[in-house]
Every structure is written in structure tokens, then in C-alpha cells.
Amino acid sequence: MTYPEQLRPRQLAGKYNAVEPGFWKNQDLPAEAFWGGEIAAAKLNKYLKPENVTIYTNDEAVLNKYIIKNRIRKDPEGKIEILKTFWIREQKRPYPDLVHPILIYAD
């Protein structure tokens, strides 16, 4: 599989940490952003306890507002990864705030 070795590293916009680690639990992402990785898997199956946060977006303005609102700070060892989207946005999706299930699995 080439996604984790080739494409994913090129999509990384930054690594971060939050003052409040569970900030994501009772919050929705803006329409221009999507949950991926462990958070998306936990939202699908309802029993995982995610340690890492993965957010996909291409909208820097939305991302900056989200970072400020949630007191997230840049940290090269952080547990929050922000990645750039690389797919064509689908019109109808069963989970509008999550990336495609195949990408959740790949993460």
C-alpha cells in the first residue's frame, strides 16, 4: 500500500497538541474539514478510545479559527495531525464529517 509511505507524508500540514486532550469529543468540525484516523473509526464503531486526532482540510482560514478556538499549538511530537485533503469532494456521503471509510482504514 503506497498511501502511508508516499502520499500521506506529503499531505501533512502540521502536528499539534491541545491544552485539553479531549477537545474533539463534543464538537463538530467546520464543513470544510473532516475527521480521519482514530477519531473517525471511533465515531463509526462507538467503542474505540482514540489517542491521536487526524483532521483533513484545505481551508487555512477555517483551520486557523479552529486552532485558536480549541487552544491548539504547534508541536512536532503532537498527537493532532492536520493533513491536506487530496480527493474530489463527493456530493452525497453517509458520514459528512468523516473521510471515506477506506481512508479511515488506511490511516
Secondary structure, DSSP 8 states (H G I E B T S, - for coil): --IIIIIHHHHEEEEEEESSTTTTTT----TTEEEEHHHHHHHHHS-----SEEEEE--HHHHHHHHHHTTEEE-TT-SEEEE---S---S--SSTTB--HHHHHH-
